[in-house]
């Protein structure tokens, strides 16, 4: 079982996956202040950069307490955060965690998650000792569904009205990938 010491950095062809720092707050605020980003997210649209700072601090605390990890997705040319991806709801005793992600709209439809997510999956299985990685998404969020399917996730079903978000009950579709289904991305 992994214990986080130093934040692991991952490099893909176009992106650097690194820790998200308070100095990245304006970039995080930029995309979380857009309704189209938070539409399917369990956060309200940000109205103040302090909300981005609080979110970053929560991600940092989760890492320090060994409860999860969230990478910032940064462009190689500017090292600017354009989204994030990582694990939460890490149930170590069950060798599973939930993966989540978002990307700023300026980078939608450019294959960001198709490039980044396989590395996050690989890290989960090979470094964190996971056997199951799951994802929950709004059934109406077809972009997330397609991204997850492309990465090898298998749809398992929909949890009806399983959470209360933004003043209403919401369905959540569940999909997963198991270690023995995963193929190394090389």
PETA-V151304 format. One record per pair of residues at least 24 apart in sequence whose ideal C-beta (glycine too) atoms are under 6 Angstrom apart, sorted by sequence separation. I is the first residue (numbers start at 1). GAP is how many residues later the second one is. D is the distance in whole Angstrom. If there is no record, write none. Layout:
# PETA-V151304
i: [I;I]
gap: [GAP;GAP]
d: [D;D]
This chain:
# PETA-V151304
i: [25;28;153;82;152;25;148;25;22;85;139;97;22;99;113;117;139;85;95;20;95;96;98;99;114;136;137;136;20;135;134;73;132;133;132;131;20;27;17;18;27;125;18;24;125;15;16;4;16;4;3;122;37;118;36;31;1;40;40;12;12;10;42;2;2;1]
gap: [24;24;24;25;25;27;27;28;31;31;32;33;34;34;34;34;34;35;35;36;36;36;36;36;36;36;36;38;39;40;42;43;44;44;46;48;52;53;54;54;54;54;56;57;57;58;58;59;60;62;63;63;65;67;69;73;91;98;101;103;104;109;123;125;126;128]
d: [5;4;5;5;5;4;5;5;6;6;5;6;6;5;5;5;5;5;6;5;4;4;5;5;6;4;5;6;6;5;4;6;6;5;6;5;4;6;4;6;4;5;6;5;5;5;5;6;6;5;6;6;6;4;6;4;6;4;4;5;6;5;5;6;5;5]
